Amino acid sequence: MSIEIKNISKLYGSQKAVDAINFEINKGEIVGFLGPNGAGKSTTLKIITGYIPASEGAATVCGFDVGKHKKEVQKRIGYLSEQNPLYLDMYVREYLIFNASMHQVSKNEVDTIIEKVNLTTEAHKKIGQLSKGYKQRVGLAAALLHNPEVLILDEPTTGLDPNQLVEIRNLIKEVGRDKTVIFSTHIMQEVEAVCDRVILINKGKIVADKDLKELKENQVQIIEVEFDFKIEKQFIKNIPNLAEAENVHNAIWQLTFDTKEDMRAAIFDFANENGLKILQLNTRNKNLESLFRELTI
């Protein structure tokens, strides 16, 4: 067992930021820690890393109690915090060598990590000169330097552009092949792209713990479509496999299908047969999105 959380609570005065939560994460899992802002995600991660103590309960990492064996726990954890504090006036290689010395890791490992996270072309630059995406890579490189068994990432994709998102996602999946990864975010698409399992926290409580593969296999397909002309519901019902149709606004419909078959082609056929044009069309996973909405409202 890589991470084990038993009845952990954290109080700030009379407010419970985390309320008697329990979960376990096995070696090799990439787990999405999902929840709205202020749900208790960052507080939980800080407790796991030993950065702050729990008010109640116990947490263990790789068999070591976080409260009693903090140094042993921190040796086994790589942590990229939400703020990603970096020394902006230091050069990339200089900063990583500095981190290596703190972990008593050979300087030779610095070049290995620089190559692994694709920082080779930026290694001679000052950190302050880098884009947000490359700064995230520096933070991830620092977290990986001592080859930790557990990698904890707190909102690692916040503020990245679409290209940087893809790069960081792929990097997380790559390094997660031989590590346990807990990946905190409030963005469901990030969980779907990277994780094997999702733990959902809201108002300090764990409200769901699901295998992502199971969610995807059982997913109900939702397609939102906007036509160029407002039509009546009786015509929409002619689309095959339609389970539910909701007129969101004017010519915009939210269509729910109870089949795994991609129904976009059927919608295009329906539009063509009825002389309609499709102005926009979007698909989404009902299970993960509806689970989030149902449990966090």
N, C-alpha and C positions, 0 to 999 in steps of 0.2 A: 504494500500500500504506500503510495507516494505522499498523499495528503489525506489526513483524517481530521475532521472538525466535529467536535462533540459539544452540543449545547452552548455554543459560543454566544455571548452577549457583550455589547459595548454600550455603556451609558456615558452621556455627557450631561452632567447634572441630572435632571429628571427625564431627559430625552433618551430613548433607546435607539441608537443608530443601527444596531444589530440586535436581533431578538431571538435568542435560543435556537440558532441554526445548526443543522447537521448535514454533512455530506462527506463522501469519500471519493477520491480520484486515484485511479490505478495507473501504474507505470505505462507510459506510451500513449495515454489518452490526450487529445487536444479538446479541452472543454471550454465552451463559451459561457462566461459569467455575465448574464444578460439582465438588464433592468433599467428603469428610467433614471434620470439624474437624481441624486440624493437618496437612492434606494438602499445604499449600504455596501455597494460593491468595493469602493476604494478602502473603506474602513476594514472590511473583511480581509482584503489582500494585505493591508498593513499589519494586521494581527498575525497572519500566516508568516510574514517575513520577519516578525519580531520587532518591527518598527514602533508599534504601540502595543501595550498589553491589553488582553481581554479583561472585562470586568467580571465575567463568569465563564465557566467552561474550560475546555482544553483543546489545543491544536497540536498535531504532530506532523512532522515532515520527515519522510524516510526513516520513520521510527523514533525520531528525536522530539521530545517535548519542547515546544517553542518557548515556553516560559522558563524551563529549567536548563535547556541546552542551546541557548540562542546562537552561540558561535558555531556549533556543529550544524545547526539549521542553516545559518547564513552561508556556510561553505557549500551547501548543496543547492542553494537557490540563486538563480539569476533573475534580477528584478529590473524591469523598465517601468518607471513610474509615469503617471499621467503628465506631469510637468517636465519630465526628462531633463533634470538639472545638469547642465554641461558648462565647462569652463570655456567660454566663447573666445578668449584670447589665446588659448592653447591650440597648437597644431593637432590634427587628427592623430597622427602617429605618436606624438608626444603625450597626448592625453591617454591613449590606450597603453603606452608603456608605463605611465604613472599608475594606471589602474592595475596593470599586471604586477607591479612591485607590491601593491597593497595586498594582492592575493598570493604573493610569493610564487608567481607564475613566470616561467622563462620568457625573456623578450622574444624568443623565436616564435612563440605562440601568437604574438601580435600580428606578424605578417600573415600567418595562417588565417586568423580571424578577419583581417582586412580583406583578404581574397574571398573568404567565404561569404561575407556580406556585401561584396562588390563595392568596396571603397577604395580600390587601388588607385584610381585616377584622382581621388580627392584627398589622399593621405597626406600630401604635402601642404594642404590648405589649412588656414585657421578655421576652427569650428564655426565662428561667427559669420564666415563667408558662405557657408553651405545653405542649400535649400532645406525646407522643412523635412522633405523625404530623406535627404542624406543625414540630417541631424538625428532622425529616428534610427537610421542605420548605425550611427556612432553609438547611440544609447544601447542598441541591441548588441553591437559588438562588445561593449563593456560588460553587458550582462552575460555574455557567452564566454568571456575570456578564460574563466576558471573551469570550464566544461561542467556546468552544474547539471544535476539530475532533474531539477525542476525549474521551469522557466515561467515567470509570472509577468504578464504584460497588461498594464492598466491603460486602456484607451490608446493603443499604439498607433491608430490610424486617424486620430482626430486632426483635422486641418490639412489633410493631404489631398492633392488633386487626383483625378481618376487614374492617371498613369502611375503615380506614386503608390496609390492604393493597391493596384495589381502587383507591383514589385514587392511591397511589404507583405502582402498576403502570401505570395509564393515563397518568400523568404521564411515566413513563420512555418509554413507547411514543410519546408525543407528541413529546418532545424528541429521540427517537432517529430521527425521520424524516429529519433532515438532518445527523446526526452518526454517528460510529462509537462504539458503546457496548460496553464489556465489563462484564458484570454478574456479580459473584461471589456465590455462595450455596451452601448445602448442602441447600436445599429444592427438590426436583424440580418441585413445582407452580409455583414462581416462574419456573423456566426455561420450562416449557410455556406459561405465561401471557404471557410477555414476549419471548422470544428467537427468533431465526431458526436458531441453531446452538448446539450444546453442545460444550464442551471439558471432558473429565473428567480430573481430576488425583488421584492417590493416592500417598501416601508419596513425594512430590516428583517423580513421573514422570507424563507425559501418557499415559493408558491408553486414551483414545478421543477422537475428533474427528468428530462426526456432524452432518449437516444435520437439523434438527428436523422439517422437512416430510417428509423421507424416512422418519424414524422413525415419524411419525404415519401415513403411507400404508401402511407395512408392519406396523402394530401388531397384536398379538394381543390379543383382548379377554379381560379377566379380570373376573369378577363374584363377589364374596363375598356369600353369602346365608345367613341364619339362619332356619330354619323353627321352628315351635312344637312339632315332634315329630321325634324321631330316625328317619331312614329309611335303608334299605339302598341300597348303591351300584347294585344292579341296576335300581332304580326311577329313580335320577338319570339313568342312561344313556338314558332315553327322551326326554330333552330334545334337540331337533334341533341339529345343528352342534356338538355337544359334543366337544371334542378330549381333554379331561382333566378328571377330577373328584377332588378331594382332600378327605377328611373332616378338617377342621382340628380340630374339637372338638365332641363331642356332635352337636348339630343344625346346626352351622356347616359349610358347604361352600365350597370355592374352586373355581369352575368356569371352565375355559378354553375359549374358542370360536375356531375358525379362520375366522371370517367378519367382515366389516366391518358387517354388519347389527346393529343394537342388539338384543341378545338378552334384555333385561329383560322385554319383553312375553311372550316364550316362557316365561320362568321363572314369571311371574305366572299364565299359563295352566296350566302344569304344577301349580302349587300349588292352583289352583282345582279342577282335574280330580281331584286326589288328596285333597281335603278338608284341605289344609294352609293355615296362615297364615304370612305372611312377617313376621318380627319386625324384620329389618334387611336392607338390600341396598346394597352399595357397588361401584362400578366403578372400574377403574384401567387405566393404560397399561402393559402388560407390558414393552414394549421398553425404555423409559427407566428404569423401576424395576428391572427385572431386570438391565439393563446396569450400573446403579449397584451393585447388590448383588454381581453376579458379579465386577466389577472392583475392588471396594473391600474385600472380605472378606480 
